[in-house]
Amino acid sequence: MEDTLTLNWQEKVDSYAALSEEMGKLHPEILELAYSENWFKLFVPEVYGGANKKLPEILRLEEQLAEADGSLGWTITLCAGAGWFAGFLDPELATEIFADREVCFAGSGAVGGEAIKTETGYRINGQWNYASGALHATIFTANCFLKNENGEAILDENHEPVIKSFILKKAEVNILPGWSYFGLIATGSHAFEVKNLEVPENRTFLINEDIQVKDSGFEYPFLQLAETTLAVNSLGMTNHFIKLVEKSFHARSSMKRFTEPQIRFFTTELNRCKNEVQTLREQFFTAFDKSWVELMDNGQISDAKLADVSAISRKLAHACWRTAGILFPYCGLEAAKKGSEINRVWRDIHTASQHGLLTFEV
């Protein structure tokens, strides 16, 4: 029964992926699937109506989602990942936000605005780019430099500018259409802005500090959480691409377009890429699982294990990107045809590779 259910959602995603790209956002049928499966609440504690899943299970699901459709996997990863902030929100605010069945967080990790302290809260101005899921998001997160009423930067004990994260509601932000890139089109990763927005004090939060919910997993460092979730997205898309490449090449070789030595060369190259990706996948989950077990057993993770997780996340992602480049020439013109499935997956992989977090392998 489980295999049948898995096949069903994957088939549905596959049937709507091209339509989602054409629309520039996830198709309503796919959004409904996400709501019914609670995918946007993957990290949300059960007390707030979330899926209450843990990171080991989430990473493996995100790999499957990205393999089914890069835009879906990326959107769920970024939006559900922002939903992880539930553990650090004011409980009253969190209860209000997550009562919405269709709650979806979008935002940006960049510091794009400033927040002036007022008597009742903060006055916010700013613009933030690349908010995946912006067109259907109900909540936006935004990082701001803090300033006093005189417009002077508020500094911490090290004389560094203080940065705080804020919760903004859909009706309070203005979406700025501008996601015009060649891949991950259906993520609808547009910019957003606010002008002179007054928010109360309880709209601020700090991640990995002041955990508001007693639930295992919120202590996992956000850097490695972000690295691992992005890495499995590239992995899932590459899994999809490899299957399409193999199918495409064999369809062309059946027409006697290649010699036997050429076919053997391709097969060797394909298997080499497959083995490299699969080996690194196994190493990735081994390193991650060790870090997770240590957190569950000891309440913290050693620096050495966190360094291992960061290193293998980068190594895996870079191997995926290399694989897409190596195998692309064997796909024929169908791979260069805008609108073909293999072209869409290739574009998604290369767009995902531009996220700054995993740019360098070292």
Phi, psi and omega in degrees: 000319182297318179298320180296317180295318179298316180299321182298313182290325179294320177296320180295316178300315180300322184288340182251356186301314181294322179294320177300316179298319180298323180282338184078019178194164180296134180299145180308325178295324180284323174298317179297321176299316180298319179293315183293328179272356180063031184293327180286349180246028184305320184266355187284132180299154182299329181298335178258013178085017181278174179290337177057034176274159180255160187305320178303318179287322182295317181300319182289325176292318180296326174299316179295318180297316180293328177292323179291316178198121182303318181295321178294311181301316181295315181296313179298316181300311182289318183285316177293324177300321176292330176296341175301337179297349178308326182291348185243002183274156170306125186305322180295317178295315181299319179300318178296313185296313188274002172290339180283120179302328185258025180300138178209126178268138170227159180173193182218141177281348182284156175271104188246004183209184176229147180236119180266127181292132177238180181293329185251353183169243184214150172250122190247137171225140177164174177221136183231134183262163169058055178265090181301134181083012186303327187286342177235007180291146175255339181226141177239139175253143185215133176264136183223148167284138178272139177225155176274181185295342177271002180081013180268141181297136174272127184250152177273189183294342177263011180064030175257147179301137178278132178242135176232153176261144184232151173260124178240147181263155186308316183291347184265350184247157176247120179283134179247098182303131182185013179273087186243032184269166192275355179223171183048039187298320185284358174288338180054048187279065183279168176274166174213159182218160170222150179229121178050045180274124177268125178232148179286167184302326186284004177272007179256157176202160176232125181282151181059016174223149174051057180295127187266348184236130177281097182203137183290141174113336183288351177276351181297129185301137185295327180301309181289329174299315180293317181298315183291319181292325177290322180297318182289338174292312176299323179298312181298315179298321181290323174305315180296314183297316180302317179297319180291322178298313181299316179296316182296314183295317182291330176294322180284322181291334179292343178269015177062034180277345184234154176278165179299316176300323178294318179295319179295320179298313179300315182300318178296316180295316179300312182295324177298315179295315178303312183295321179296313181296316182294319179297316179291328175300314180297318178295322179299308183290330175297313180295316180296312183300323177297319179294321181293316179299319179297320178296316181293324183278322189246350181082000177201166183240136180294153178301325181296317180290323177294322177296322177297318181296316180297317183295315183287331175299314179292317181298317179296313181299316181293324176296322178296315181294321178296319180301317179299321179289321181293318187272342184305318182297344182270005188266345184082177184295340177302328181288339178263000183276116180299128180103346177284155182298315183293326176293318180299315181295319178299316179296321179297316179301313184287332174289318177299328182293346183272358174294131189293341189294324184250018186304315183256139182281344181246000000 
